[in-house]
Amino acid sequence: MQSTMNILMKAEETGQRIPSGTFTVLAQMISLIQSSTESKCLHESLNELQAYMSKLTHTRLACFDYVQPVAIETIQMAHLYAVHWMDDIALVRKFYYSVSLKDLKDGFRRHQTTEPPTIDEVYGMIANIYLCHCSSKSRSERNFASDEDCSNLISLVDVGNLHVLSTVIEILYTDTGPWQDCYDAGRLCVVDRCYKEMLNYRKSDHFMKLMEKFIQMLFVPYVRLVVEVDDLDSVEIHTRVTEYVSMFLDQANTIYGLANIVFETLFQVHVPILLNWESFGKLLLQGMIFGDVPKRDQKLEFDVVDRCELYVPFKQHSRYRSQADARVRVLCVQFLYRIVKANHPDAVLFLLKLERMLIERFTQITKAKERYYADSITHRQKLRIVQALCVVLKLTGTKPYPLLEVMLYETNQPNINYLIELIVADSSIDTLTIVNSLRNEKVKVSGIQSGFVILWLRCCRTNVLDVRYIDLLLPWTMTQNFSTRLYAQITIQRLIEKFTTITVAENDRLRVIHEAVNSYLCQGNVQRNIEKCMKDFRFNSVFDYRNLLTMENVFHNIPKVSGAPGEDVVGTAILRECFQTLGLGESNLGQALQFDELQTERRENLFLAQSVGGTDFVQRKIVPLKSLEPSQELLLGVPQHLCAKKMDSTEGLIVVASLVNRAPNLGGLARTSEIFAIKQFVINSLQDIDSKEFQALSMTAEKWLNIGELKTHKIVEYLEEMKGKGYSIVGAEQTTGSKPIQQLRFPKKCILVLGHEKNGLPAEIIRQLDLIGEIPQFGVVRSLNVHVTGAIFMWEYAKQHHVVAEL
């Protein structure tokens, strides 16, 4: 201690520089002595050293020397006081007001030195001194108001030093005055300059830390307001803050974690201020549906990790980022509970406005794309909107008629329907109104089934069976659609079996209905389907029926059971952590349930591929299995007349499509050829069969169809040979001698030759034709697609020979 004092005194007397290591030793000594309370002598020596340095620093600041070595020493001494001895606030303020940063920078430019400390370190010390100056102010004194203050901060940022930039943001965070004056023109210039400088670190590990500080700095004037002191209803968030938040949320899809920082900070603002913020509803809606679809390489990574059961630390897994997006959505939805908890008079009005915005957004998405793939961005956005509506409608108590119409008249993915079922079942819409709405002929089959589920859920919620529900369900057990009948019968069976208040023995009528339903469900073909349907999680007693719209049901149970991607199945830990972050209890958390995932085949067929309910005509399709190969045993089940025509008949139509060179056209022709029992389908190369474009249209027809290969240059030779075997050659072409197709009489043994998509049939093939047919046209376009043309010709042949023969 004494040695250090002697070094300082000698340097001051002789005018020499203080050795650079002295300040490092001083900082370490001060830290050690201040942390120790045992040595009174050391503390006395430290106080003596402090008094000497204070006098020396005050003397130097009184007439600050901008010559670089002396200036750096003075800055180092002032920095020691600012960081370690905060009891001399006057010295820190004297430095702030007496030292010109502009003159200092000019001096540094003229005299460069390689000795420590570096110029960047010196600027870091100045920034720390400025921060200490701001921290020493009282609340009424705070706010960088003068142009000189703002100019000094911008000058510091212009240095291009990471530590300096971070400290300037902290100064802005600390030195905040009344909210009305905190965003004047000068402060906004500093804020904008800080953000511009931050972008230089976007690809570094420091960027997110800087961004977090920056966002906290933007909102701190509003977070620091006190409920008991300030009039929060009159507070208006500055438009520049709104612009920054909107910009950050737009960037958040590409900057992982940014949206979490934005909303965590935003939700620290008092509820009355947020409700008075015009843009808050729009931003909250953006957060509720936040998150993009994982890219193809991310999906592959998920699959490999899951299937190979590899251990990957969660925070290093790509799914961690997707779960971070889900956390944003959960935070935004859960914040609605805090809005209600605030008991503000505008809370209900805000929730009603948000409800309208969510439903309008859902409608816009539906109009833009009525049909969409599972797990697509359209599906996920609609799902997230309905998840938000689960909480909004629960809090407002509004009757969800728009969602009831969506359930009845639109085709959506299963998990969307499941959530709407919970919303409607939990609502105050009269049950009879729901059941009567099922009678509309435009109601989808999935909508009718959802109506049955709602009946079941309402009975479970009240734990009472209303016998009228059985009467309402009975007509549906006789409807034409198989799955509708099945679900009506299952619902009746489960209702009668579950509720013991009206036992089967007590009511002969219910006993007869129960026996009739059971007898039908035990039939062979029905039995196989009933086993699947009876496992439907909605008919199993797994829910807390008195609290259907819990966070677990909305964000975990329904997505999980419907086979949603892992990033959309939010775990209990995240749900609980979000409640804690917002300072809320867990009364609305619910419970994670254990059940099997819904089978993919059933999800696709039972709910999405249904015809419109209530009509006289029900769609009946046979779906070919892609892995099914035609076998002799399978062919025994084919009607005898078709089996004979396809396998044994020496007569029939051969379609030559060797001139067709586009795989989709060939695939479509193959499918049509199989449907109309064509004897042989001839193409230029059998390799075309393996094309994905071919198979996309053929729908496995190539596995049932006799396909041959005939090169283009051998067509004429082939036709001459087949003529010798008694075949007639028919061409589809527009020529001077062609006849309308309705006037053609196809021989039983004939070959149909189709032309090239663009050039049609060449002259050497036309010379071989016995019959030339064309399709009458009444429009402007000169020709039909070759696939369409071939299909019409094949149907005309089938109409003349197969259909007539069957009749």
Secondary structure by P-SEA (a helix, b strand, c coil): caaaaaaaaaaaaaccccccaaaaaaaaaaaaaaaccccaaaaaaaaaaaaaaaaaaaaaaacccccaaaaaaaaaaaaaaacccccaaaaaaaaaacccaaaaaaaaaaccccccccaaaaaaaaaaaaaaaaaaccccccccccaaaaaaaaaaaacccaaaaaaaaaaaacccccccccccaaaaaaaaaaaaaaaaaccccaaaaaaaaaaaaaacccccccccccccccccccaaaaaaaaaaaaacccccaaaaaaaaaaacccaaaaaaccaaaaaaaaaaaccccccaaaaaaaaaaaaacccccccccaaaaaaaaaaaaaaaaaaaaaaaaacccaaaaaaaaaaaaaaaaaaaaaaaccccccccaaaaaaaaaaaaaaaaaaaacccaaaaaaaaccccccaaaaaaaaaaaaaccccaaaaaaacccccccaaaaaaaaaaaaaaaaaaccccaaaaaaaccccccccaaaaaaaaaaaaaaaaccccccccccaaaaaaaaaaaaaaacaaaaaaaaaaaacccccccccccccccccccccaaaaaacccccccccaaaaaaaaaaaccccccbbbbbbbcccccccccccccccccccccbbbbbbbbbccccccccccccccaaaaaaaccccbbbbbbccccccaaaaaaaaaaaaaacccbbbcccccccccaaaaacccccccccbbbbbcccaaaaaaaaaaaabbbbbbbccccccccccccccccbbbbbbccccccccaaaaaaccbbbbbbbccccccccaaaaaaaaaaaaaaaccccccc
